[in-house]
Amino acid sequence: MLLPLTLTLLAPAFAVDPTTIFPTSVASSPLLKARPTTVYKPRSPAAFHRARWRSLNFAESEPVEWEPQEVPGPDVEDMHTLAQLARMSGNAYALPGQSNWYEVDPAWNTSFPFGWEDSDNGFRGHVFMSSDNSTVVLSIKGTTLQGPTSKQDKFNDNLLFSCCCARVDFSWVFRRVCDCYRKSWRCDDTCLTKALIEESLFYSVGVKLVNDLLFLYPTANVWLVGHSLGGSLAALLGTTFGLPAVSFEAPGERLAAQRLHLPMPTASGRPNPLLPAITHVYHNSDPIPQGACTGIGSVCAEGGYALETRCHLGKSIIFDTVGKLGWKVDVRKHIVKDVITKILEADGVQWEEGRSVPLAREDPECVDCFKWEFGDFLDKEALPAKNVSHFKLSCRLPL
C-alpha cells in the first residue's frame, strides 16, 4: 500500500501566505507552549536500521550508539497545550469544515491532509505547521468503527495490541490477523514478528511519511500526536526517529515496539523503553489504554477487537476521572471529544494537588500478556516438551 503523498505534493502544500501573522517560533507562542525536551537519536541511522535488521532476521543484538539531544518539545505540563494537541489529534478524523473538525489556535491553522485521496488508505491525518516552518505537528488518525478505513484500522489494532493473533470473535475464524497461535496459551514469537513486519502497513507507511517530512524540513522541530491507534503509532514512530510524541487514550504499544524489534536508547548499558520522549495522556475511566477492555463478553471482544496490552513507552499522564468526576469505567469514554471538552478544557477541577496537570510518571513494573508463553513453537511441536524453549514475554524492565 502506497501513501498518496509525495515530496512533490508536499512542497506546495506547505507554502504559507507571507501576509499571515504567526509567532516566529513555537517557543515564543503565548498559545502553544514548548519546553526543552531530551530526545535520543541514533548517532548513525544506518547503524540503527542495521541493528534492527539483524535482530529481525537473526535474533542477534548489535549495539547502537545513542546521542541525547535537547530540542523544543511540547510542554506537557501546560493544560492549554495538551488541549490544542488533543484537538489536532481529533482533527485527524475529519477534514476542515466538517462538523467534527475542532478549531485550533490561529497560529496553527495552516494544515495539510494526508491519506484522504484513497478511500482504502487507513493511514491518514493532518500535518499542522508554524508559519516559518520551524515546527511541524504530524497528527495521525486512530480507529474508525464504521467507515472506509475501519477494516484496516481493526486489522492493525489486532496485530499491534493483542497478545496472540486476536482470537476473539467469529469474524477472525476465516481471516485471522496471523497464524501464530499454538494450543495451551502458547504463541510463536518469530511468527508474530513476521506478521507485524509483513502485514502491519500503518507503521511502515508512517516511517515513509516521517522520512519525507524530515527530508523537506531537516531543521524543523517535528512533533507527533494521535488518539487511540493513532497515538500508539505516534509513539512508535517517535521512538523510531527520536522525536517527541504525545498520545491520547492510546493502547499500550511497548510490546509492539518489542515485536517490531525497535532498538531502544540505553541506560546503564541496557535498553530502556522509558527513555523516549513519549507522553501518553489518558484517564482512568477508559479501559482501553489500561488494557482492561478484554475477555469474553467485553465490548471490545464483542466488536472483534483484542486490545489486550497496557504497557506504554515513555511516561503517562493519568487523569483521575473516576475520583474527581465520578465517572464509571466505560469504553464509551474513549472518544476524543470527551477528553477535550470534559477533561482538558474543564474548569474548576484540581486534578492533582499543586498541579494543573497530573505529573507524567513511568511504569517500569508493567507486564503484558502474563498468561502467555512465547517461543519458537511452530517447528518444534513434534519434539518432547523438555526440548522446547519456553519463556515469558513481558515488558517489565530489568532492575
C-alpha positions as CSV (number, residue, x, y, z in Angstrom):
1,M,0.0,0.0,0.0
2,L,1.4,3.4,-1.0
3,L,0.6,6.6,0.8
4,P,-0.8,9.1,-1.7
5,L,1.7,11.7,-0.5
6,T,4.8,12.6,-2.4
7,L,7.5,15.2,-1.9
8,T,6.2,17.0,-5.0
9,L,2.8,17.3,-3.5
10,L,4.0,18.2,-0.1
11,A,6.1,21.2,-1.0
12,P,3.4,23.4,-2.4
13,A,1.0,22.3,0.4
14,F,3.4,23.7,3.0
15,A,3.6,27.1,1.3
16,V,2.4,29.9,3.6
17,D,0.9,33.3,2.8
18,P,3.6,35.7,3.8
19,T,1.0,38.3,4.9
20,T,-0.4,36.0,7.6
21,I,1.0,36.9,11.0
22,F,2.2,33.9,13.1
23,P,4.6,33.7,16.1
24,T,8.2,33.4,14.9
25,S,8.7,30.2,16.7
26,V,6.6,27.8,18.8
27,A,8.8,28.5,21.8
28,S,7.6,32.1,21.8
29,S,4.0,31.4,21.2
30,P,1.7,32.6,24.0
31,L,-0.8,29.9,23.0
32,L,1.1,26.6,22.4
33,K,4.0,26.2,24.8
34,A,7.2,24.4,24.3
35,R,9.9,23.4,26.7
36,P,13.4,21.9,26.4
37,T,13.0,18.1,25.9
38,T,15.6,15.5,25.7
39,V,15.3,13.1,22.8
40,Y,17.5,10.1,22.0
41,K,18.6,9.8,18.4
42,P,20.9,7.0,17.0
43,R,24.3,8.5,16.2
44,S,24.1,6.7,12.9
45,P,20.6,6.0,11.3
46,A,22.3,3.3,9.1
47,A,23.5,1.6,12.3
48,F,20.0,1.8,13.7
49,H,18.5,0.1,10.7
50,R,21.3,-2.5,10.5
51,A,20.8,-3.4,14.2
52,R,17.0,-3.8,13.7
53,W,17.5,-5.9,10.5
54,R,20.0,-8.1,12.3
55,S,17.6,-8.6,15.2
56,L,14.7,-9.3,12.9
57,N,16.5,-11.8,10.7
58,F,19.0,-13.5,13.0
59,A,17.7,-12.7,16.5
60,E,21.1,-11.2,17.2
61,S,21.7,-7.9,19.0
62,E,24.0,-5.2,17.8
63,P,24.8,-2.1,19.9
64,V,23.5,1.2,18.7
65,E,25.2,4.5,19.9
66,W,22.6,6.9,21.1
67,E,23.0,10.7,21.2
68,P,20.9,12.7,23.7
69,Q,19.8,16.0,22.2
70,E,17.8,18.8,23.7
71,V,15.0,20.1,21.4
72,P,11.9,22.2,21.8
73,G,9.2,19.8,22.7
74,P,5.5,20.2,23.7
75,D,5.1,21.5,27.3
76,V,3.0,18.6,28.6
77,E,2.6,20.4,31.9
78,D,0.5,23.1,30.3
79,M,-3.2,22.3,30.0
80,H,-3.9,24.5,27.1
81,T,-1.0,23.0,25.1
82,L,-2.4,19.5,25.8
83,A,-5.9,20.6,24.8
84,Q,-4.6,22.0,21.5
85,L,-2.6,18.8,20.7
86,A,-5.8,16.8,21.5
87,R,-7.8,19.0,19.1
88,M,-5.2,18.3,16.4
89,S,-5.4,14.6,17.2
90,G,-9.2,14.8,16.9
91,N,-8.9,16.6,13.6
92,A,-7.1,13.6,12.1
93,Y,-10.6,12.0,11.8
94,A,-12.0,14.9,9.8
95,L,-11.5,17.4,7.1
96,P,-11.7,21.2,7.6
97,G,-15.3,22.4,7.5
98,Q,-16.8,19.1,8.7
99,S,-18.9,19.0,11.8
100,N,-16.3,17.1,13.8
101,W,-13.4,19.4,13.0
102,Y,-12.0,21.2,16.1
103,E,-10.9,24.8,15.8
104,V,-7.3,25.3,16.9
105,D,-5.3,28.4,17.8
106,P,-4.9,30.7,14.8
107,A,-1.1,30.2,14.8
108,W,-1.8,26.5,13.8
109,N,-4.5,26.9,11.2
110,T,-2.1,26.0,8.4
111,S,-2.6,22.3,7.8
112,F,-2.3,19.7,5.1
113,P,-4.3,16.5,5.0
114,F,-2.6,13.2,4.0
115,G,-4.0,9.8,3.1
116,W,-7.5,11.1,2.3
117,E,-7.2,10.8,-1.5
118,D,-7.5,7.0,-1.3
119,S,-10.6,5.7,0.5
120,D,-8.8,2.4,1.1
121,N,-5.9,4.0,2.8
122,G,-6.4,3.7,6.6
123,F,-3.3,5.7,7.5
124,R,-4.4,9.3,7.3
125,G,-4.5,12.6,9.3
126,H,-3.1,16.1,9.0
127,V,0.2,18.0,9.2
128,F,0.0,21.2,11.1
129,M,2.8,23.7,10.9
130,S,4.1,27.1,12.1
131,S,4.4,29.9,9.6
132,D,8.2,29.8,9.5
133,N,8.3,26.0,9.1
134,S,10.2,25.8,12.4
135,T,7.7,23.3,13.9
136,V,5.7,20.6,12.2
137,V,3.0,18.6,14.1
138,L,2.0,15.3,12.5
139,S,-1.5,14.2,13.6
140,I,-2.4,10.5,13.0
141,K,-5.9,9.2,12.8
142,G,-7.0,6.4,15.2
143,T,-9.6,3.7,14.7
144,T,-12.8,4.5,12.9
145,L,-15.5,2.0,13.9
146,Q,-17.7,2.5,10.7
147,G,-16.1,3.9,7.6
148,P,-13.9,3.1,4.6
149,T,-10.8,2.7,6.9
150,S,-12.5,0.5,9.5
151,K,-11.3,-2.8,8.2
152,Q,-7.6,-1.8,8.1
153,D,-7.9,0.0,11.4
154,K,-9.2,-3.1,13.1
155,F,-6.6,-5.3,11.4
156,N,-3.7,-3.1,12.7
157,D,-5.3,-2.8,16.2
158,N,-5.4,-6.6,16.5
159,L,-1.9,-7.0,15.2
160,L,-0.3,-4.4,17.4
161,F,-2.3,-4.8,20.7
162,S,-3.3,-8.4,21.0
163,C,-1.2,-11.0,22.8
164,C,-1.5,-13.5,20.0
165,C,-3.4,-13.0,16.7
166,A,-6.6,-11.6,18.3
167,R,-8.6,-14.8,18.5
168,V,-11.6,-13.0,19.9
169,D,-14.6,-13.5,17.6
170,F,-16.2,-15.3,14.7
171,S,-15.0,-12.8,12.1
172,W,-11.4,-13.9,12.6
173,V,-12.0,-17.6,12.2
174,F,-11.7,-17.3,8.4
175,R,-9.4,-14.3,8.4
176,R,-7.1,-14.3,11.4
177,V,-4.6,-11.5,11.7
178,C,-1.9,-14.1,11.9
179,D,-1.5,-17.8,12.4
180,C,0.9,-17.9,15.3
181,Y,-1.3,-19.3,18.0
182,R,-0.4,-22.7,19.3
183,K,-2.6,-24.5,21.8
184,S,-2.5,-24.1,25.6
185,W,-1.7,-20.4,25.8
186,R,1.4,-20.7,23.6
187,C,2.3,-18.4,20.8
188,D,5.2,-18.4,18.3
189,D,7.2,-15.3,18.8
190,T,9.1,-15.4,15.4
191,C,5.7,-15.8,13.6
192,L,4.4,-12.7,15.5
193,T,7.3,-10.6,14.4
194,K,7.0,-11.6,10.8
195,A,3.3,-10.8,10.9
196,L,3.9,-7.3,12.2
197,I,6.7,-6.6,9.7
198,E,4.8,-8.1,6.7
199,E,1.3,-7.1,7.4
200,S,1.3,-4.0,9.7
201,L,1.1,-1.5,7.0
202,F,0.4,1.6,9.1
203,Y,3.7,1.6,10.8
204,S,5.7,1.2,7.6
205,V,3.7,3.9,5.8
206,G,4.3,6.2,8.8
207,V,8.0,5.6,8.6
208,K,7.9,6.8,5.0
209,L,5.9,9.9,5.8
210,V,8.1,10.9,8.6
211,N,11.2,10.4,6.4
212,D,9.5,12.7,3.8
213,L,8.9,15.4,6.4
214,L,12.4,15.2,7.8
215,F,13.8,15.4,4.2
216,L,11.7,18.5,3.5
217,Y,12.4,20.2,6.8
218,P,15.7,18.9,8.2
219,T,15.9,21.7,10.7
220,A,12.3,21.8,11.8
221,N,11.0,20.5,15.2
222,V,8.7,17.6,14.4
223,W,6.1,16.5,17.0
224,L,3.9,13.5,16.6
225,V,0.4,13.3,18.1
226,G,-2.6,11.0,17.8
227,H,-5.6,9.5,19.5
228,S,-6.2,5.8,20.2
229,L,-4.4,3.7,17.5
230,G,-3.1,7.0,16.1
231,G,-1.5,7.8,19.4
232,S,0.2,4.4,19.6
233,L,1.6,4.9,16.1
234,A,2.8,8.3,17.0
235,A,4.7,6.8,19.9
236,L,6.2,4.0,17.8
237,L,7.3,6.5,15.2
238,G,8.6,8.9,17.8
239,T,10.7,6.1,19.2
240,T,12.0,5.2,15.8
241,F,13.1,8.7,14.8
242,G,13.9,10.2,18.3
243,L,11.0,12.7,18.1
244,P,8.7,14.0,20.8
245,A,5.2,12.4,20.7
246,V,2.0,12.9,22.7
247,S,-0.8,10.3,22.6
248,F,-4.4,10.4,23.9
249,E,-6.2,7.3,25.1
250,A,-3.8,5.0,23.3
251,P,-3.5,1.2,23.8
252,G,-0.2,0.0,25.2
253,E,2.4,-0.1,22.5
254,R,5.5,-1.2,24.4
255,L,5.0,-4.8,23.4
256,A,4.5,-3.8,19.7
257,A,7.8,-1.9,19.8
258,Q,9.5,-5.1,21.1
259,R,7.9,-7.2,18.4
260,L,8.9,-4.7,15.8
261,H,12.5,-5.0,17.1
262,L,12.9,-1.3,17.5
263,P,16.3,-0.6,19.1
264,M,15.9,1.4,22.3
265,P,18.0,4.0,24.0
266,T,20.1,2.5,26.7
267,A,20.5,3.3,30.4
268,S,23.3,1.6,32.4
269,G,24.0,-0.5,29.3
270,R,20.5,-1.9,28.9
271,P,17.7,-0.9,26.5
272,N,15.2,1.3,28.3
273,P,11.7,1.8,26.8
274,L,11.0,4.6,29.2
275,L,13.7,6.9,27.8
276,P,12.0,8.0,24.5
277,A,10.3,11.4,24.7
278,I,6.8,9.9,24.6
279,T,4.0,11.2,26.8
280,H,0.7,9.2,27.0
281,V,-2.3,11.1,28.2
282,Y,-5.4,9.2,29.3
283,H,-8.0,8.9,32.1
284,N,-8.9,6.0,34.3
285,S,-12.5,5.7,33.1
286,D,-11.3,4.5,29.8
287,P,-10.5,0.7,29.8
288,I,-8.6,0.7,26.5
289,P,-5.3,2.4,27.5
290,Q,-5.3,0.3,30.7
291,G,-5.6,-3.0,28.8
292,A,-8.9,-3.7,30.6
293,C,-11.3,-4.0,27.7
294,T,-10.7,-7.7,27.4
295,G,-12.2,-11.1,27.9
296,I,-15.3,-12.8,26.6
297,G,-18.3,-10.5,27.0
298,S,-16.3,-7.3,26.9
299,V,-17.4,-4.6,24.5
300,C,-14.1,-4.8,22.7
301,A,-14.2,-8.5,22.2
302,E,-17.8,-8.4,21.1
303,G,-16.7,-5.9,18.4
304,G,-13.9,-8.2,17.3
305,Y,-11.1,-6.1,18.9
306,A,-8.3,-7.7,21.1
307,L,-6.9,-4.6,22.8
308,E,-5.1,-6.5,25.5
309,T,-1.9,-4.5,26.1
310,R,-1.4,-1.9,28.8
311,C,2.3,-1.1,28.9
312,H,3.4,2.2,27.3
313,L,6.7,3.6,26.2
314,G,7.9,6.8,27.9
315,K,5.7,8.3,30.6
316,S,2.0,8.6,31.2
317,I,-0.2,11.4,32.5
318,I,-3.3,9.8,34.0
319,F,-6.4,11.9,34.9
320,D,-8.5,10.6,37.8
321,T,-11.9,11.0,36.3
322,V,-13.3,8.2,38.5
323,G,-12.4,10.0,41.7
324,K,-12.7,13.7,40.5
325,L,-15.7,13.5,38.2
326,G,-17.4,10.3,39.5
327,W,-17.2,8.6,36.1
328,K,-17.7,4.9,35.8
329,V,-15.2,2.8,33.7
330,D,-16.9,2.7,30.3
331,V,-15.4,2.2,26.9
332,R,-17.7,5.0,25.6
333,K,-15.4,7.4,27.4
334,H,-12.7,6.6,24.9
335,I,-13.8,9.2,22.4
336,V,-11.5,12.2,21.9
337,K,-14.4,14.7,22.3
338,D,-14.8,13.8,26.0
339,V,-11.0,14.1,26.5
340,I,-11.0,17.6,25.0
341,T,-14.2,19.1,26.4
342,K,-14.7,17.4,29.7
343,I,-11.1,16.9,30.9
344,L,-8.5,19.1,29.2
345,E,-10.8,22.1,28.9
346,A,-12.9,21.6,32.0
347,D,-13.0,24.4,34.6
348,G,-12.6,24.2,38.3
349,V,-11.1,20.7,38.6
350,Q,-7.9,20.2,40.6
351,W,-6.6,17.0,39.1
352,E,-3.5,16.8,41.4
353,E,-2.6,18.8,44.4
354,G,-0.5,21.8,43.5
355,R,-0.6,21.0,39.8
356,S,-2.8,21.9,36.9
357,V,-1.8,18.7,35.0
358,P,-1.0,15.4,36.7
359,L,2.6,14.5,36.8
360,A,3.9,12.3,34.0
361,R,5.1,9.1,35.5
362,E,6.9,5.9,34.4
363,D,5.7,2.4,35.0
364,P,8.8,0.2,35.0
365,E,6.9,-2.8,36.6
366,C,4.3,-3.1,33.8
367,V,3.8,-6.6,32.4
368,D,1.8,-7.5,29.3
369,C,0.3,-10.9,28.4
370,F,1.4,-12.6,31.6
371,K,-0.8,-15.7,30.9
372,W,1.0,-16.5,27.7
373,E,4.1,-18.4,26.8
374,F,6.1,-17.2,23.8
375,G,8.8,-19.1,22.0
376,D,9.8,-21.0,18.8
377,F,6.9,-23.4,18.7
378,L,5.9,-23.8,15.1
379,D,8.8,-26.1,14.1
380,K,9.1,-27.9,17.4
381,E,5.7,-29.2,18.2
382,A,6.7,-32.7,17.5
383,L,9.6,-32.6,20.0
384,P,9.3,-33.6,23.6
385,A,8.4,-30.7,25.9
386,K,11.8,-30.7,27.5
387,N,13.4,-29.8,24.2
388,V,11.2,-26.8,23.6
389,S,12.5,-23.5,24.8
390,H,9.8,-21.6,26.7
391,F,9.9,-18.1,28.0
392,K,7.5,-15.5,29.3
393,L,7.3,-12.3,27.2
394,S,6.8,-9.2,29.3
395,C,7.6,-5.6,29.2
396,R,8.9,-5.4,32.8
397,L,12.2,-3.6,32.9
398,P,15.3,-5.3,34.4
399,L,16.1,-3.8,37.8
